């Protein structure tokens, strides 16, 4: 935990508000733990399909330890040990792995798996499914693959009007787990207005960590932050959403992978800066960014926020490598 530096004089000093909660969620911790365990118990060669989580520092760290990150399974030899990333995969990928005799450890976040199960349930009932999400995201590709002929991707409120489904259709919606809460609520409202028979998930699909981190960013702006720094990689959906949340509330926002990307001069006119991290960003990067800003004159203070105690069990397949 980052503690505040005690004032040594009465000279006004700039303030750095550090969001709580921030950084790793339970699904990311689980996925990283899977790869760590396999490196210790099995060693290399070890293959991971796609990035295990969307963070460049995490991926680079594993590469240095010998992990091979591949885009598709045909890049791994028959019989190889392959980890599926936290974002999930489609049934066709699982079938290919089985046909190739690959040994698979599935690190899919359990909250993503829950969305997959919802899609399968609705598809088996014969109803169309609307997936609210971002085209091209690994999680969306995996979810769409559960029922590609029955699933319609919606990215914006405007897309709702373009759905080729009559208004009396019995349909359901699911969402990508890392979306902007406010933006998604507007899309759901548009769906409900057009489709009175719309079926909602039993629980919100947007994960607890995404919601909590967006709430924490709103609090940063409410406490006076006029520029919010988000530690996270550019392909991290939840990190990008944190920047959007800050901007929607009138603050500037910058996404950085680490301290080397922090442009101190850009904050010259900002007495109060906010700092947070996406759900796949390590805490040591937050600490490094904090140190850089503190050296430039901003006093760090961690804000109040939700205490997260969520833990996920490791995949059963890991028992074979103990």
C-alpha positions in Angstrom: 0.0 0.0 0.0 1.3 3.5 -0.8 1.2 5.8 2.1 1.1 9.6 2.2 4.3 11.6 2.7 4.0 13.8 5.8 4.2 17.6 5.2 7.5 19.0 6.4 6.5 22.7 5.9 3.5 24.9 5.2 4.3 25.4 1.5 1.3 24.3 -0.7 2.2 21.2 -2.6 0.5 19.4 -5.5 -1.5 16.3 -4.7 -1.5 12.9 -6.3 -4.8 11.0 -5.5 -4.3 7.2 -5.9 -7.4 5.2 -6.5 -8.6 2.3 -4.5 -9.2 -0.3 -5.7 -6.9 -0.5 -8.7 -4.8 -3.1 -10.5 -5.1 -6.8 -10.6 -8.5 -8.5 -10.3 -9.1 -12.1 -9.2 -9.3 -13.4 -12.8 -6.0 -11.8 -13.7 -4.3 -13.1 -10.5 -5.6 -16.6 -11.3 -4.4 -16.5 -15.0 -0.9 -15.3 -14.0 -0.8 -17.8 -11.2 -1.5 -20.6 -13.8 1.5 -19.7 -15.9 3.7 -19.2 -12.8 2.7 -22.6 -11.5 3.4 -24.3 -14.8 6.8 -22.7 -15.2 7.8 -23.9 -11.8 6.3 -27.4 -12.0 6.6 -28.2 -15.8 9.1 -25.7 -17.2 9.4 -24.9 -20.8 8.4 -25.3 -23.6 5.1 -23.7 -22.6 2.7 -22.1 -25.0 0.0 -19.5 -24.3 -2.6 -18.8 -26.9 -3.0 -15.0 -27.1 -1.7 -12.8 -24.3 -2.4 -14.4 -20.9 -3.7 -10.9 -19.8 -3.7 -7.7 -21.7 -0.6 -6.1 -20.1 2.7 -5.6 -21.9 4.9 -5.8 -18.8 3.3 -9.1 -17.7 3.6 -10.6 -21.1 7.2 -9.4 -21.5 8.1 -10.8 -18.1 6.8 -14.3 -19.1 8.6 -14.1 -22.4 11.9 -13.6 -20.6 11.1 -16.7 -18.6 10.7 -18.7 -21.8 7.0 -18.7 -22.4 5.9 -18.8 -26.1 2.9 -16.6 -26.8 1.1 -17.7 -30.0 -1.8 -16.3 -31.9 -3.3 -19.6 -33.0 -2.8 -23.3 -32.0 -1.1 -24.3 -35.2 1.9 -22.5 -34.0 2.4 -25.1 -31.2 3.6 -28.6 -32.0 1.3 -31.6 -31.5 1.1 -32.7 -27.9 2.4 -29.4 -26.5 1.3 -27.9 -23.3 -0.9 -24.8 -24.0 -2.6 -22.3 -21.7 -5.8 -20.6 -22.8 -5.8 -16.9 -21.8 -8.0 -15.2 -19.3 -10.3 -13.9 -22.1 -11.7 -17.3 -23.1 -11.9 -19.3 -26.3 -14.6 -20.6 -28.6 -15.6 -24.2 -28.9 -13.8 -24.5 -32.2 -10.5 -23.7 -30.5 -11.2 -26.3 -27.9 -12.0 -28.9 -30.6 -8.8 -28.1 -32.4 -6.8 -28.5 -29.3 -8.3 -31.9 -28.6 -7.8 -33.1 -32.2 -4.2 -32.1 -32.1 -3.6 -33.9 -28.8 -2.6 -30.7 -27.0 -2.4 -30.7 -23.3 -4.5 -27.7 -22.2 -4.8 -25.7 -19.0 -7.7 -23.3 -19.2 -7.0 -19.9 -17.5 -10.3 -18.4 -18.6 -11.7 -16.0 -16.0 -14.7 -17.7 -14.3 -16.8 -14.6 -14.9 -16.1 -14.9 -18.6 -17.0 -18.6 -18.4 -20.3 -17.6 -16.8 -21.1 -15.4 -19.9 -20.3 -18.3 -22.2 -22.7 -20.5 -20.3 -25.4 -17.9 -20.6 -25.0 -17.8 -24.4 -25.1 -21.6 -24.6 -28.3 -21.7 -22.5 -30.1 -19.2 -24.7 -28.8 -20.8 -27.9 -30.2 -24.2 -26.8 -33.5 -22.5 -26.2 -33.5 -21.3 -29.7 -33.5 -17.5 -29.0 -31.2 -14.9 -30.5 -28.5 -13.4 -28.3 -27.3 -9.8 -28.3 -23.7 -9.5 -27.2 -22.7 -6.0 -26.1 -19.0 -5.6 -26.6 -16.1 -4.4 -28.8 -15.4 -6.1 -32.1 -12.0 -7.7 -32.3 -11.5 -8.2 -28.6 -10.3 -11.6 -27.6 -13.2 -12.1 -25.1 -15.8 -11.1 -27.7 -14.3 -13.6 -30.2 -14.6 -16.4 -27.7 -18.1 -15.6 -26.6 -19.4 -15.1 -30.2 -18.0 -18.6 -31.0 -20.4 -20.3 -28.7 -23.3 -19.6 -31.0 -22.1 -17.6 -34.0 -25.3 -18.0 -36.0 -27.5 -16.7 -33.2 -25.4 -14.0 -31.7 -25.5 -10.3 -32.8 -22.7 -7.9 -31.7 -23.8 -4.5 -30.6 -21.2 -1.8 -29.8 -23.3 1.4 -29.6 -26.8 2.6 -28.9 -27.1 3.3 -32.6 -26.4 -0.4 -33.4 -29.6 -1.4 -31.6 -31.7 0.2 -34.2 -29.9 -1.8 -36.9 -30.6 -5.2 -35.4 -32.5 -7.4 -38.0 -34.9 -8.7 -35.4 -38.6 -7.9 -35.1 -39.7 -6.0 -31.9 -41.7 -9.0 -30.6 -38.6 -11.3 -30.7 -37.8 -13.3 -27.6 -34.1 -12.5 -27.2 -31.5 -12.2 -24.5 -28.4 -10.1 -24.0 -25.0 -10.7 -22.5 -22.1 -8.3 -22.2 -18.3 -8.3 -22.4 -17.1 -8.2 -18.8 -14.8 -5.1 -19.2 -17.1 -2.5 -20.6 -17.9 1.0 -19.5 -20.7 0.8 -17.0 -22.6 4.0 -18.0 -22.2 3.4 -21.7 -23.5 -0.2 -21.4 -26.5 0.9 -19.3 -27.5 3.2 -22.2 -27.3 0.4 -24.7 -29.3 -1.9 -22.4 -31.9 0.8 -22.0 -32.2 1.1 -25.8 -32.5 -2.7 -26.2 -35.3 -2.8 -23.5 -37.1 0.1 -25.2 -37.2 -1.7 -28.6 -37.6 -5.3 -27.3 -40.2 -5.7 -24.6 -39.4 -9.4 -24.3 -35.7 -8.8 -23.6 -34.2 -11.3 -21.2 -31.6 -10.0 -18.8 -28.7 -11.9 -17.1 -29.3 -13.0 -13.6 -26.3 -11.0 -12.6 -24.6 -8.1 -14.4 -22.0 -9.5 -16.8 -19.7 -6.5 -16.3 -17.3 -7.8 -13.6 -17.0 -6.5 -10.1 -13.5 -5.3 -10.7 -14.4 -3.3 -13.8 -17.3 -1.6 -11.9 -15.2 -0.9 -8.8 -12.4 0.6 -10.7 -14.7 2.9 -12.7 -16.4 4.0 -9.5 -13.0 4.8 -8.0 -12.0 7.0 -11.0 -15.3 8.9 -10.7 -14.3 9.5 -7.0 -10.9 10.8 -8.1 -12.5 13.5 -10.3 -15.0 14.3 -7.6 -12.1 14.9 -5.2 -10.5 17.4 -7.6 -8.3 15.5 -10.0 -8.2 17.4 -13.3 -6.0 14.8 -15.0 -6.2 11.1 -14.4 -3.3 8.8 -15.2 -4.3 5.2 -16.0 -1.6 2.5 -15.8 -2.4 -0.1 -18.4 -1.7 -1.3 -21.9 -3.5 0.0 -25.0 -5.1 -3.3 -25.8 -6.6 -3.5 -22.3 -10.3 -2.8 -22.6 -10.9 -2.1 -19.0 -7.9 0.3 -18.9 -9.2 2.3 -21.9 -12.6 2.5 -20.3 -11.1 4.1 -17.2 -9.7 6.9 -19.3 -13.1 7.3 -20.9 -14.8 7.5 -17.5 -12.4 10.3 -16.4 -13.0 12.2 -19.6 -16.8 11.9 -19.4 -16.5 13.7 -16.1 -14.5 16.6 -17.4 -11.0 15.5 -16.5 -8.1 14.9 -18.9 -6.9 11.3 -19.0 -3.7 9.5 -20.2 -3.0 5.8 -20.5 0.6 4.8 -19.8 2.3 1.4 -19.7 4.7 2.6 -17.0 6.8 5.5 -15.6 8.8 6.0 -18.8 5.7 7.2 -20.6 4.8 9.8 -18.0 5.3 13.3 -19.4 5.8 15.5 -16.4 5.5 18.7 -18.5 2.0 17.7 -19.5 0.8 18.1 -15.9 2.3 21.6 -15.3 -1.2 23.2 -15.0 -2.7 20.4 -12.8 -2.4 20.8 -9.0 -4.3 17.5 -8.4 -3.7 14.4 -10.4 -5.4 11.1 -10.2 -3.7 7.7 -10.6 -5.2 4.3 -11.1 -4.5 1.0 -12.9 -6.4 -1.3 -15.1 -7.3 -4.8 -13.8 -4.3 -6.4 -15.6 -1.7 -3.8 -14.5 0.9 -4.8 -11.8 1.1 -2.8 -8.6 4.9 -2.3 -9.1 4.1 -0.1 -12.1 1.8 2.0 -10.1 4.5 2.4 -7.5 7.0 3.4 -10.1 4.7 6.0 -11.6 4.0 7.3 -8.1 7.7 7.7 -7.4 8.2 9.6 -10.6 5.4 12.0 -9.8 6.4 12.4 -6.2 9.9 13.3 -7.2 8.4 16.0 -9.4 6.5 17.6 -6.5 3.2 15.8 -6.2 2.3 14.4 -2.7 0.7 10.9 -2.9 -2.5 10.1 -1.0 -4.5 6.9 -1.4 -8.2 7.5 -1.5 -10.9 5.5 0.3 -12.6 2.7 -1.7 -14.1 -0.7 -1.8 -12.1 -3.5 -0.2 -12.0 -6.5 -2.7 -11.7 -10.0 -1.3 -12.6 -12.1 -4.3 -10.6 -15.2 -5.0 -11.0 -17.8 -7.7 -10.0 -21.4 -7.5 -7.2 -22.6 -9.8 -8.1 -24.8 -12.8 -8.5 -28.5 -12.0 -6.0 -29.4 -14.8 -3.2 -27.9 -12.7 -3.4 -30.9 -10.3 -1.5 -32.9 -13.0 1.5 -30.6 -12.5 1.9 -30.7 -8.8 
